[in-house]
């Protein structure tokens, strides 16, 4: 790479000026190597075959003006005041002993010695937040906090980490290239769609993506995009990154036929183009060191778009980067404690909580045990309000609303995380609802009480106000009820017991089977409802593995009854909705799930006594493992799994039922041939993956169901009625 002087852009004849003594050439200075100062070229430039350009001598340093006695005395008084305000004793003054949050340090030799680590007052606000318009920088260190008054204005504190700095000619790649590829800045104007297509993509984002993410303020971003689309060659880097991430997520939420109708191109082509554009735009914006909120939001949208395609460990690393960037911007500290405007404080809350859930989901997939929602932060839950209730010019904080708003889907998820954090802080329940020392009736009752309280809160604040004819409201109903099932499964799961559930009562096992079945039926309704088609990008990215694995493990011992038939129907739908359970043979967990499913189906065939044509997913699983289907007799029974059979839990008995399942759902060949999942109505599992328990389950070492229900394998109707 040719070295060029940074101070001039004019072209001229080759420079052969003598390199003055004591000054290296430009290339040697950039490489920070010793220059032999030979002319016309130094030895390093000869080896690099580069032009040897002498560096200009630096200007002489200005001598600092000596301060007068009066000015020195004034500064001394200022510093003494700062030290006293932080509880540091000076000279032999009799000061009140401050109430410090931390151990007192006493110097036995000289009481005038200042402690190197100044303790913090108990009631003092932790950390220092430097903010200037759309940039912010947070520090949480007593040394930095005690010098905040000496750091000048906020904008001066933000100068050292700008995304606009450029040193593309340097010999080393940017650190961004280690994460998302290309390290050098590139012009992306040619990758932008036409203004008409930009408008269509933005409208798609507003309908399919924004209600489920609620990171940005849509009216503000819309005006920004409209202004930027007029001249795509001069878009600020953070805005361009945000625009490409909007394009990317909008296409992710569409089906292939929608892309062909709206844009005349295949979905795969558009995804490749805008994924590459988003990556490069993030690199251009220097997202690793950027202090811009828009750049972080673009990175969040990028992760939402790629979470279903990346391997879990890579996704977890990338979301970890997102958490660190958010902490550097101070999003884990509520803006109301740092003199932020009400609008900025609310947007920061939205952004932080989306990061929290991204990290929680990736932590679960990667088997990590410490999601971000268990970390220390004081950021409040975003208000249950619509974007029309927010304005950059508002002076007072927004007021929470009860009932349906644009925020209610995200608010349901955040209420769950907050309930878990509260239970972890004030009770013996840990944040994952696990019990380390076994299961006691008192703790189980405490968990059930917390879940019942959350269920009542959902009913009062959200469900009773929802209209199932509105797609977002229907999704909120499914999510709120699905979350309660998930939490009950987590609270009572066999892995919580020291004996892995051997001492569980039959009623407890029946309850878990019922809740797991309800969980999977909610999942199927999310995939089959036409009204929720635009949300499939999110629906298919979450899968309740706990419920599914418990269901198929119990089906090895439950072979008859209406609930068993419904359970097998949901197993079939799960394999059809998520083909990766069969096609991803390198995933050891998926392969083990297939093995358990085949064992359960073999028990079913054995119990039936007569030939039963196996469903397609069973035949595919057997063919992968070189297992032959049983011989087919001349007369065979009809496959009972061709008609959808799900129970609708979305409404109360007095409310009208939601739209019926899509009849096309029974087209198995089309489902398996064209389905391309991208993203789930249900909450990410709050617990990390318990691989040890699942391995025990896969090995078949869990205690078998004793079948003692008193009704030939059918659950007690009274129990079923109590748990609907």
C-alpha positions in Angstrom: 0.0 0.0 0.0 1.4 3.4 -1.0 1.9 5.9 1.8 0.4 9.3 1.1 0.9 12.4 3.2 -2.2 13.1 5.3 -1.9 16.9 5.0 -2.3 17.4 1.3 -4.6 15.9 -1.4 -2.9 17.5 -4.4 -0.9 15.3 -6.9 2.6 16.4 -7.9 6.0 15.2 -9.2 7.9 12.6 -7.1 9.3 14.1 -4.0 13.1 13.8 -3.6 13.7 16.2 -0.9 16.4 15.4 1.6 15.3 13.7 4.8 16.4 16.0 7.5 18.4 14.6 10.4 16.1 13.5 13.3 13.0 13.0 11.2 11.8 9.7 9.8 9.9 9.4 6.5 6.1 9.1 6.5 5.9 5.4 5.9 8.4 4.6 8.7 6.4 6.9 11.1 3.2 5.1 10.2 4.8 1.7 10.8 6.6 2.9 13.9 9.9 1.5 12.7 13.4 3.0 12.7 14.2 4.9 9.5 17.9 4.9 8.2 17.2 8.3 6.6 19.0 7.4 3.4 18.2 9.4 0.2 16.5 9.4 -2.1 14.9 6.4 -0.5 15.4 4.9 2.9 15.9 1.1 3.2 12.4 0.4 4.5 10.8 2.1 1.5 13.1 0.3 -0.9 12.0 -3.0 0.5 8.3 -2.0 0.5 8.7 -0.6 -3.1 6.9 2.5 -1.8 7.5 6.2 -2.4 9.7 7.6 0.3 8.2 10.9 1.5 10.0 13.0 4.1 7.9 14.0 7.1 7.4 17.7 7.9 9.0 18.8 11.1 6.5 19.4 13.9 5.9 22.9 15.1 7.8 23.9 18.2 5.8 23.3 21.4 4.3 26.3 23.1 5.6 26.9 26.6 2.9 26.9 29.2 2.2 30.2 30.9 3.3 30.2 34.4 0.4 30.7 36.8 0.4 33.6 39.2 0.0 33.2 43.0 -3.6 34.3 43.0 -4.6 31.8 40.3 -2.7 29.0 42.0 -4.5 29.8 45.3 -7.9 29.7 43.5 -7.2 26.4 41.9 -6.0 25.0 45.3 -9.2 26.1 46.9 -11.2 24.4 44.1 -9.4 21.1 44.5 -9.7 21.2 48.3 -13.5 21.7 47.9 -13.7 18.7 45.5 -11.8 16.5 47.9 -14.0 17.5 50.8 -17.1 17.0 48.8 -16.0 13.4 48.3 -15.3 12.8 52.0 -11.6 13.0 52.0 -10.1 14.5 55.1 -7.5 17.3 54.5 -4.9 18.5 57.1 -6.2 18.3 60.6 -9.7 19.8 60.1 -12.4 18.2 62.2 -14.8 17.1 59.5 -17.9 15.0 60.0 -17.3 11.4 59.4 -19.1 10.7 56.1 -21.4 7.7 55.7 -19.5 5.7 53.1 -20.6 2.6 51.3 -17.5 0.5 51.9 -14.8 -0.2 54.4 -13.1 2.7 56.0 -9.3 3.0 55.4 -7.3 4.5 58.2 -3.7 5.5 57.8 -1.8 4.8 61.1 1.1 7.0 60.1 -0.3 10.2 58.9 -3.9 11.2 58.9 -3.3 13.7 56.1 -2.5 11.0 53.6 -5.2 10.8 50.9 -6.6 7.4 50.1 -5.9 6.4 46.5 -9.4 4.8 46.2 -12.0 7.3 47.4 -15.1 5.6 48.8 -18.5 6.4 47.5 -21.4 7.8 49.6 -24.2 5.3 50.2 -26.8 7.6 48.6 -24.6 8.8 45.8 -25.6 8.0 42.2 -23.3 5.3 40.8 -21.2 6.1 37.7 -20.9 9.1 35.5 -22.8 9.5 32.3 -21.5 11.8 29.6 -24.1 12.6 26.9 -24.2 14.9 24.0 -27.2 14.7 21.6 -27.2 11.1 20.2 -23.9 10.1 21.8 -23.2 9.0 25.3 -20.4 7.5 27.4 -20.7 5.9 30.8 -17.9 5.2 33.3 -18.3 3.4 36.6 -15.0 3.9 38.4 -14.4 6.0 41.5 -11.3 7.6 40.0 -13.2 8.8 36.9 -16.3 9.8 39.0 -14.2 11.9 41.3 -12.7 13.7 38.4 -15.9 14.3 36.5 -15.8 18.1 37.2 -12.3 18.2 35.8 -13.3 16.5 32.5 -15.0 19.6 31.1 -18.2 19.6 29.0 -19.8 16.3 27.8 -18.9 16.9 24.2 -15.2 17.2 25.2 -15.3 13.9 26.9 -16.8 12.2 23.8 -14.1 13.4 21.4 -11.7 10.4 21.9 -13.9 7.7 20.3 -15.5 9.0 17.2 -16.9 6.7 14.4 -15.9 9.3 11.9 -12.2 8.8 12.4 -10.5 7.3 9.3 -7.1 5.6 9.0 -8.0 3.3 6.1 -4.4 3.6 4.8 -2.9 2.1 7.9 -1.2 -1.3 7.6 -3.4 -3.1 10.2 -7.1 -4.1 9.6 -9.8 -2.7 11.7 -11.0 -4.8 14.6 -14.5 -4.9 13.1 -13.2 -7.3 10.4 -12.7 -9.9 13.1 -16.5 -9.9 13.6 -18.3 -9.1 10.4 -15.7 -9.3 7.7 -14.5 -6.4 5.6 -12.2 -4.0 7.6 -12.0 -1.0 5.2 -14.7 1.6 4.5 -16.5 1.2 1.2 -19.1 3.2 -0.6 -22.6 1.6 -0.3 -24.6 4.0 -2.4 -25.0 1.4 -5.2 -26.5 -1.1 -2.8 -29.3 1.2 -1.7 -32.7 0.3 -3.2 -34.7 2.8 -5.2 -36.7 5.4 -3.2 -39.9 3.5 -4.0 -38.5 0.3 -2.7 -37.0 2.1 0.3 -40.6 3.2 1.2 -41.9 -0.3 0.7 -39.2 -1.8 2.9 -39.9 0.8 5.6 -43.6 0.1 5.6 -42.9 -3.7 5.8 -40.6 -3.0 8.8 -43.3 -0.9 10.5 -45.9 -3.7 10.1 -43.9 -6.9 10.7 -40.8 -5.9 12.7 -41.3 -2.8 14.7 -44.2 -4.1 16.9 -42.0 -7.0 18.0 -38.8 -5.0 18.6 -39.7 -1.5 19.6 -36.2 -0.2 19.7 -36.5 3.0 17.6 -39.0 5.9 17.7 -40.7 5.2 14.3 -41.9 8.8 13.5 -38.4 10.2 14.1 -36.6 7.4 12.2 -39.1 7.7 9.3 -38.3 11.4 8.7 -34.6 10.6 9.0 -34.9 7.8 6.3 -37.0 10.1 4.0 -34.4 12.8 4.2 -31.5 10.4 3.7 -33.1 8.7 0.6 -33.0 11.9 -1.3 -29.2 11.7 -1.5 -27.8 8.2 -0.7 -24.2 9.4 -1.5 -24.1 11.7 1.6 -25.7 9.7 4.4 -24.2 9.9 7.8 -22.6 6.6 8.7 -24.8 5.7 11.7 -28.0 6.5 9.7 -26.8 4.4 6.7 -26.1 1.4 9.0 -29.6 1.8 10.5 -31.2 2.0 7.0 -29.5 -1.2 5.8 -30.5 -3.0 8.9 -34.1 -2.0 8.3 -33.9 -3.3 4.7 -32.4 -6.5 6.0 -35.0 -7.2 8.7 -37.9 -6.2 6.4 -36.8 -8.8 3.8 -36.3 -11.3 6.6 -39.9 -11.0 7.6 -41.2 -11.6 4.1 -41.8 -14.8 2.2 -40.3 -15.5 -1.2 -43.5 -14.8 -3.1 -43.9 -11.5 -1.3 -40.4 -10.5 -2.4 -41.0 -11.4 -6.0 -44.3 -9.4 -6.0 -43.0 -6.3 -4.3 -39.4 -6.1 -5.6 -39.2 -8.6 -8.5 -36.3 -10.5 -7.0 -35.8 -13.7 -5.0 -35.8 -13.4 -1.3 -32.4 -15.1 -1.1 -30.9 -12.5 -3.4 -32.3 -9.6 -1.4 -31.2 -11.2 1.9 -27.6 -11.7 0.6 -27.5 -8.1 -0.7 -28.8 -6.4 2.4 -27.0 -8.6 4.9 -23.7 -7.7 3.2 -24.7 -4.1 3.1 -25.6 -4.1 6.8 -22.3 -5.6 7.7 -20.3 -3.1 5.6 -22.3 -0.2 6.9 -21.5 -1.3 10.5 -17.9 -1.4 9.6 -18.1 2.0 8.0 -19.7 3.3 11.2 -16.9 1.8 13.3 -19.5 0.1 15.5 -17.0 -1.3 18.0 -16.0 2.1 19.2 -19.0 4.2 18.1 -20.8 6.0 20.8 -23.8 6.6 18.6 -27.2 5.1 19.6 -28.2 4.6 16.0 -25.1 2.5 15.3 -26.0 0.3 18.3 -29.6 -0.1 17.1 -28.4 -1.1 13.7 -26.2 -3.8 15.2 -29.2 -5.0 17.3 -31.3 -5.3 14.1 -28.5 -7.1 12.4 -28.4 -9.7 15.2 -32.1 -10.1 15.1 -31.8 -10.9 11.4 -29.0 -13.4 11.6 -29.9 -15.2 14.9 -31.6 -18.1 13.1 -28.7 -18.7 10.7 -25.6 -18.3 12.9 -24.4 -21.1 15.1 -25.3 -20.6 18.7 -21.8 -20.0 20.0 -21.0 -17.3 17.4 -24.3 -15.6 18.1 -23.6 -15.6 21.8 -20.2 -14.0 21.2 -21.8 -11.3 19.0 -24.6 -10.6 21.5 -21.9 -10.3 24.2 -20.3 -7.6 22.1 -23.7 -5.9 22.0 -24.0 -6.0 25.8 -20.5 -4.5 26.2 -21.2 -1.7 23.7 -24.5 -1.0 25.6 -22.8 -0.9 28.9 -20.2 1.5 27.5 -23.0 3.8 26.4 -24.4 3.5 29.9 -27.7 1.9 28.9 -27.6 -0.4 31.9 -28.1 2.8 34.1 -31.5 4.5 33.9 -31.3 7.8 32.2 -33.6 9.5 34.7 -30.8 9.3 37.2 -28.4 11.2 35.0 -30.4 14.2 33.8 -31.3 12.7 30.5 -34.4 14.0 28.6 -37.5 11.9 29.0 -37.4 11.0 25.4 -33.8 9.9 25.4 -34.3 8.0 28.6 -37.2 6.0 27.2 -35.4 5.1 23.9 -32.4 4.0 26.0 -34.7 1.7 28.0 -36.1 0.2 24.9 -32.7 -0.4 23.5 -31.2 -1.9 26.6 -34.1 -4.4 27.2 -33.9 -5.6 23.6 -30.2 -6.3 24.2 -31.1 -8.1 27.4 -33.4 -10.5 25.6 -31.1 -11.0 22.7 -28.3 -12.0 25.1 -30.7 -14.2 27.1 -31.9 -16.1 24.0 -28.3 -16.6 22.7 -27.1 -17.7 26.2 -29.8 -20.3 26.3 -28.9 -21.6 22.8 -25.2 -21.7 23.6 -25.7 -23.4 27.0 -24.4 -20.4 28.9 -25.5 -19.9 32.4 -25.5 -16.2 33.0 -27.9 -14.2 30.7 -27.8 -10.4 30.9 -31.1 -10.1 32.7 -29.5 -11.5 35.8 -26.7 -8.9 35.7 -26.7 -5.8 37.8 -28.5 -2.9 36.2 -31.1 -0.4 37.2 -32.7 0.5 33.8 -36.4 0.6 34.2 -38.9 -1.3 32.0 -40.0 0.8 29.0 -43.3 2.4 29.5 -46.4 0.8 28.0 -47.0 3.6 25.5 -47.2 4.1 21.7 -44.8 6.1 19.7 -47.4 8.9 19.4 -47.1 9.4 23.1 -43.3 10.1 22.8 -41.7 13.3 21.4 -38.1 14.5 21.4 -39.4 17.9 22.7 -41.4 16.5 25.7 -40.5 17.8 29.1 -42.1 15.4 31.4 -41.8 11.6 31.6 -44.5 9.6 29.7 -47.3 8.0 31.7 -47.9 4.3 31.6 -51.1 3.2 29.9 -53.2 0.2 30.8 -54.4 -1.7 27.8 -53.3 -2.3 24.2 -50.4 -0.1 22.9 -47.7 -0.5 20.3 -45.4 -1.6 23.1 -47.5 -4.3 24.7 -45.8 -7.3 23.0 -42.4 -6.3 24.3 -43.9 -5.2 27.6 -45.2 -8.7 28.2 -41.7 -10.1 27.8 -40.1 -7.5 29.9 -42.6 -8.0 32.7 -41.5 -11.7 32.9 -37.9 -10.8 33.1 -38.6 -8.2 35.8 -40.6 -10.7 37.8 -37.7 -13.2 37.7 -35.3 -10.5 38.7 -37.6 -9.5 41.6 -38.0 -13.1 42.7 -34.3 -13.6 42.6 -33.7 -10.5 44.8 -36.4 -10.9 47.4 -36.9 -14.6 47.7 -35.1 -17.9 47.7 -35.9 -18.4 44.1 -33.0 -17.9 41.7 -33.3 -16.1 38.4 -33.6 -19.2 36.4 -36.3 -20.7 38.7 -34.1 -23.5 39.5 -33.5 -25.0 43.0 -30.0 -26.0 43.8 -30.7 -27.9 47.0 -33.8 -29.9 45.9 -37.5 -29.3 45.8 -39.4 -28.4 48.9 -43.2 -27.8 49.1 -42.7 -24.3 50.4 -40.5 -23.2 47.5 -42.8 -24.8 44.9 -45.7 -23.0 46.6 -43.8 -19.7 46.5 -43.0 -20.2 42.8 -46.6 -21.0 42.0 -47.8 -18.0 43.9 -45.4 -15.7 41.9 -46.6 -17.3 38.6 -50.3 -16.9 39.6 -49.7 -13.2 40.4 -48.0 -12.7 37.0 -50.8 -14.5 35.2 -53.4 -12.2 36.9 -51.3 -9.2 36.0 -51.3 -10.2 32.3 -55.0 -10.8 32.4 -55.7 -7.4 33.9 -53.2 -5.3 31.9 -53.2 -7.0 28.5 -55.4 -10.0 27.7 -58.8 -8.5 28.7 -58.1 -5.5 26.5 -57.0 -7.5 23.4 -59.1 -7.9 20.3 -58.2 -11.3 18.6 -59.1 -9.9 15.2 -56.0 -7.7 15.4 -52.8 -9.7 14.6 -50.6 -8.0 17.2 -53.3 -8.5 19.9 -53.7 -12.2 18.9 -50.0 -12.7 19.2 -49.9 -11.0 22.6 -52.7 -13.4 23.8 -50.7 -16.4 22.7 -47.4 -15.0 24.2 -49.0 -14.1 27.6 -50.5 -17.6 28.0 -47.5 -19.4 26.6 -45.2 -17.6 29.0 -47.2 -18.8 31.9 -46.9 -22.4 30.6 -43.2 -22.0 30.2 -42.8 -20.7 33.8 -44.8 -23.5 35.3 -42.7 -26.1 33.4 -39.5 -24.5 34.6 -40.8 -24.3 38.2 -41.8 -28.0 38.3 -39.4 -29.6 35.8 -38.0 -33.0 36.9 -34.4 -31.8 36.7 -35.2 -29.6 39.7 -35.5 -32.8 41.8 -32.4 -34.5 43.3 -33.6 -37.8 42.0 -34.5 -36.4 38.5 -38.2 -36.7 39.2 -38.4 -40.2 40.6 -40.2 -39.0 43.6 -42.6 -36.8 41.7 -46.3 -37.5 42.3 -48.4 -38.6 39.4 -50.4 -35.5 39.6 -47.2 -33.4 39.2 -46.2 -35.4 36.1 -49.7 -35.1 34.6 -49.6 -31.3 35.2 -46.2 -31.1 33.4 -47.5 -33.2 30.5 -50.6 -30.9 30.2 -48.5 -27.7 30.3 -46.1 -29.0 27.7 -48.9 -30.0 25.4 -50.5 -26.5 25.8 -47.1 -24.9 25.1 -46.7 -26.8 21.8 -50.3 -26.1 20.7 -49.6 -22.4 21.2 -46.5 -22.8 19.1 -48.5 -24.5 16.3 -51.2 -21.8 16.4 -48.4 -19.2 15.9 -47.2 -21.0 12.7 -50.6 -21.8 11.2 -52.6 -18.6 11.7 -52.8 -16.4 8.6 -53.1 -13.3 10.7 -49.6 -14.0 12.2 -47.9 -14.6 8.9 -45.9 -11.4 9.1 -44.5 -12.4 12.5 -43.2 -15.8 11.5 -39.7 -14.4 11.3 -39.8 -14.0 15.1 -42.2 -17.0 15.8 -39.9 -19.6 14.3 -36.7 -18.4 16.0 -37.8 -19.6 19.4 -38.5 -23.2 20.2 -39.5 -24.4 23.7 -37.2 -27.3 23.9 -38.0 -28.1 27.5 -41.7 -28.6 26.7 -41.0 -30.6 23.5 -38.5 -32.9 25.1 -40.6 -33.6 28.1 -43.6 -34.3 25.8 -41.8 -36.9 23.6 -40.1 -38.5 26.7 -43.5 -39.0 28.3 -44.9 -40.4 25.0 -42.6 -43.4 25.5 -44.9 -44.5 28.4 -48.2 -42.9 27.5 -49.6 -44.8 24.5 -53.4 -44.2 24.6 -55.9 -41.5 25.2 -57.1 -38.2 23.7 -54.2 -36.2 25.2 -51.7 -38.7 23.7 -53.3 -38.3 20.3 -53.1 -34.5 20.6 -49.5 -34.8 21.8 -48.5 -36.8 18.7 -50.3 -34.3 16.5 -48.1 -31.5 18.0 -44.9 -33.5 17.6 -45.7 -33.9 13.9 -46.3 -30.1 13.6 -43.1 -29.3 15.4 -41.1 -31.4 12.9 -42.8 -29.9 10.0 -42.5 -26.3 11.2 -38.8 -26.8 12.0 -37.2 -29.0 9.4 -33.8 -28.5 11.0 -34.8 -31.0 13.6 -34.3 -33.6 10.9 -32.0 -32.0 8.4 -29.4 -30.7 10.8 -27.8 -34.1 11.5 -24.6 -32.5 12.9 -26.6 -31.1 15.8 -26.2 -33.7 18.5 -29.2 -32.4 20.5 -31.5 -32.6 17.5 -30.2 -36.1 16.6 -30.9 -37.2 20.2 -34.4 -35.8 20.0 -35.0 -37.8 16.9 -33.8 -41.0 18.7 -36.3 -40.4 21.6 -39.1 -39.7 19.1 -38.4 -43.0 17.3 -38.4 -44.9 20.6 -41.7 -43.3 21.6 -43.3 -44.1 18.2 -42.0 -47.7 18.5 -43.8 -48.0 21.8 -47.0 -46.6 20.2 -46.8 -49.2 17.4 -46.3 -51.9 19.9 -49.3 -50.8 22.0 -51.6 -50.5 19.0 -50.9 -54.1 17.9 -52.0 -53.5 14.3 -50.1 -51.8 11.4 -50.2 -48.0 11.4 -48.8 -46.0 8.5 -46.0 -43.9 10.0 -46.1 -40.1 9.5 -43.6 -38.6 7.1 -41.3 -37.3 9.9 -41.0 -40.8 11.4 -40.1 -42.3 8.0 -37.4 -39.6 7.5 -35.9 -40.1 10.9 -35.8 -43.9 10.3 -34.2 -43.5 6.9 -31.4 -41.3 8.4 -30.6 -44.1 10.8 -31.1 -47.0 8.3 -34.1 -48.3 10.2 -36.8 -49.9 8.1 -40.5 -49.3 8.5 -42.6 -52.3 9.6 -43.9 -54.4 6.6 -47.0 -52.9 5.1 -50.1 -55.2 5.0 -52.6 -55.2 2.2 -55.2 -53.3 4.3 -53.9 -50.4 6.4 -55.4 -48.0 8.7 -55.8 -44.3 7.8 -53.2 -42.0 9.1 -54.9 -40.1 11.9 -52.5 -37.2 11.7 -53.8 -35.6 8.5 -56.4 -33.3 10.2 -55.2 -30.5 12.4 -56.4 -31.0 16.0 -55.4 -28.2 18.3 -57.2 -26.5 21.2 -57.5 -22.7 21.2 -56.4 -21.2 24.4 -56.1 -17.7 23.1 -59.4 -16.4 24.5 -61.6 -16.8 27.5 -64.7 -19.0 27.1 -67.0 -15.9 26.7 -64.7 -14.4 23.9 -64.9 -15.4 20.2 -62.3 -17.9 19.1 -59.3 -16.8 16.9 -59.2 -17.5 13.2 -59.1 -21.2 12.3 -55.8 -22.8 11.3 -54.7 -22.4 7.7 -56.0 -25.4 5.7 -52.7 -25.3 3.7 -50.9 -26.5 6.8 -51.8 -30.1 5.9 -49.8 -29.9 2.7 -46.8 -31.8 4.0 -44.9 -31.9 0.7 -45.1 -28.1 0.4 -44.1 -27.6 4.0 -41.0 -29.7 3.8 -40.0 -28.5 0.3 -40.2 -24.8 0.7 -40.2 -23.9 4.4 -37.4 -21.6 5.5 -37.8 -20.6 9.1 -36.3 -17.3 10.3 -37.5 -16.5 13.9 -41.5 -17.5 18.2 -44.4 -16.2 19.9 -43.1 -17.6 23.2 -40.5 -16.2 25.5 -37.0 -17.4 25.2 -36.5 -20.1 27.8 -35.5 -18.4 31.0 -33.3 -21.3 32.1 -30.0 -22.2 30.4 -29.8 -25.5 28.7 -29.5 -28.3 31.2 -27.4 -30.6 29.1 -26.8 -33.1 31.9 -30.5 -33.6 32.5 -31.3 -33.9 28.8 -28.5 -36.4 28.3 -30.0 -38.5 31.1 -33.4 -38.2 29.4 -31.9 -39.2 26.1 -30.3 -42.3 27.6 -33.7 -43.4 29.0 -32.6 -43.3 32.6 -35.5 -41.2 33.9 -38.2 -43.0 35.9 -40.9 -44.3 33.7 -44.5 -43.2 33.9 -46.4 -45.8 35.9 -49.6 -45.3 34.0 -51.7 -45.1 37.1 -54.3 -42.5 36.2 -57.4 -44.6 36.9 -58.7 -44.0 33.3 -56.6 -46.2 31.0 -53.9 -43.7 30.3 -56.2 -40.7 30.1 -55.6 -37.9 32.5 -58.1 -37.2 35.2 -60.7 -34.9 33.6 -61.0 -33.0 36.9 -57.2 -32.3 36.8 -57.4 -31.3 33.1 -60.2 -28.9 33.8 -58.3 -27.3 36.7 -55.3 -26.5 34.5 -56.8 -25.2 31.3 
